[in-house]
Amino acid sequence: MKKIDLLLHPIRMRIIQKLLQGKPLTIAQLAETLGDIPQATLYRHMRLLLEGNHVEVVDTQKVSGTEERIFSVKKETLEMIPESEVEVTSKEDHLHYFSVFHTNLLQQATSYLMEASPSQYKQEGFGYWQTILHLTDEEFQELAMTINACVEKALDNEKTPERTSRIFAGMFIPQK
C-alpha cells in the first residue's frame, strides 16, 4: 500500500489527528474519544499504521489482567507526498488525494459545527477564508518559508489546559 493511501484513509487520519493532539493513547482511549469507531476497527487500522512506521508503542499498562499498548504518532513520517514523488504522481491520483484530504477536513468541521455554538466561533478561532495573492516566485517562497517557520514553532508547543488544540490546514493553488 502506498504511504499516502495509508495516511489518507479517513479512520487512520482521525487516529493520527487524535494522537497529534497531545498525549499517547491506548486503543480504549482512542475508542472513547473518537466515539463512533469500534475497537476492532481501531485495532485493524492501528496495525496498519504500526506496519507503516507512522505510530509506535511508547509504553504498556496492565488493565484487567491484559497488557494494553500505549501509542504515539511518529511526526517525522507524516509527509503525505515526498517532494521526490510529486512530479511522478498522476493528475488523477493528486485529485483523489486532494478529495480525501478535503473530505476529512469537512468531517472535522462538521463535528465542530454540530457541537459548538456560533457565539463560540470567534473566541475559539473557527474560521475559513480564501484570498488571491499576487506574488513573484521569490515573494511566494519567502511567504511559504515564513508560514512554515511559524507553524514549526507552534508544533513544538505541548498540550496544556491553557492551550486549545486547533487544526490548521492550508494550501496554495496557482491561478493560470
N, C-alpha and C positions, 0 to 999 in steps of 0.2 A: 504494500500500500504506500502510495506517495505520502511524503511528510505533510503536505498541505491538505490532502484528503483526510489524513488522520486528525489534524488540528482543527479543520473547519467543520467537522461534524457537530451539529447543534448541541448534543448532550456533552460531548467532550469539551466543546468551547465553554459551556456553563461550568463544568468541573474546573477547568483551568481558571476561569474568571473568579470562581469562588476561592480557589487556592491562592490566587494573586492578591486577594483582599487582606491577607494577613497571616494568621497562624496556620500551621499544618493541621489537617483534619483526618479523622477516620472515615470509613465508608458510612457508618451510622450517623456521624455528624453531618456529612455531606447530604445524606438522605433527608435528614431533619431540616437542614437549611434550604435545600433545593425543593423539597416538598412533593413534587409530582413525579419523581423518578424512582422506580422501585430499586431496592438494594441490589437485587440480582443484576439488573441492568447497569447499575453503577459499578459493580464488580467487573462485569464484562468490559466496560469502557475503560476502567482504570487499568485493567490488564493490558489493553492495547496501548495506553499512554505509558505504562511502565516499559513495555517491549520497545516502544519508540524512543525511550530515554527522555521523555518530557516531564515525568514526575519521578519521585524517588521516595523510598520508605526512609523516614528520618528517625523513627522510633517505633516501639511496640508497647502495648499495655495489655494487662490481663483483665478481661471482663467476663464474669460468669464462667470461669474456667477456660475461656477461649482467648487466644492471643490475637488482639486487633492491631493491624498495622496503621501507622500514622503517616500520612502522605504530605509531601510538599512539592510544589512545582519547580522545575529547573528553568528559570527565566532565560538563561543563555541559549536555550534550544528552541525558543518560540518564534523565531523569524519565519514568517509564512513562506515566502518565496525568496531563497537566497539570490543576491544580486546576479550571480553567475547563471541563474536559470530563468530570469525574467524574459530575456530575448528568445529563448528556445521554447517557452511555454506558448501554446497556441492561443489565438484570439478567443476561441470558444472556451478553452479552459479558464482564461482570465475572466471572461464574462460569468462563467459558472462560479468561480471563487468569489468574485465581487458580489454576486447574488446571494450566496450563502452568508457572506460576511454581513451584508445588509439585513438579511432575514434575522440573524442573531441580534443585531442592533435593534431591530423592530421589536423582537420579543422582549428584550431588556427594557426598552422604552415603554412598551405596553404594560409590563409588570409594574414599573414605577408609576405610570399614569393611573393605573387602576387602584393603586394603594394610596397615593398622595393626593392632597387637596391642592387645587390651583393656587391657593394662598401660600403654599409652601414652596412653590417652584423657584421664585427669586431667591429666597433665603437659602435653599438647598443647592442652588446653582443649576437647575434644569434649564436647558435652552437648546435651540438649534438655529442655525443660520447658514446663509450662503452668500458669498460676495465674489465679485470678479476683481482680481488684482492685475495691474499692468506692470510687468517686471521684465527686466533684461534677464538673460540667463544667470549673470553674476548676481543680480539683486535677488533672484529666486534662490540661488544656492545660499546666499547669506541669510535669507529668511528661514529656509529649511534648517540650516545649522543652528540658528538662534532658537527656533522652536524645539529642535532636538535637545539642545543643551538645557532648556527649561524643563522639558519633560524628564530627561535623565536625572536632573537634580530632584524633582518631585518623586521619582521612582525609588529614591533612597529613603524616603520617609517611612517610618514604621507606623503601623496602625495603632492608634491610641484612642481613648474615649473622646478626645478633643477633635480628632480628625474624622471627617466624613469620607467614606470611600465614594469615588466618582469615576465613572467610565469616561475616558477621553478618546474619541475616535476622530480621526482626521483623514483627509485625502486631498490630493491635488489632481484636478482634471484639466489638462490643457485644452484650450478652445482654439479651434482652427478657423 
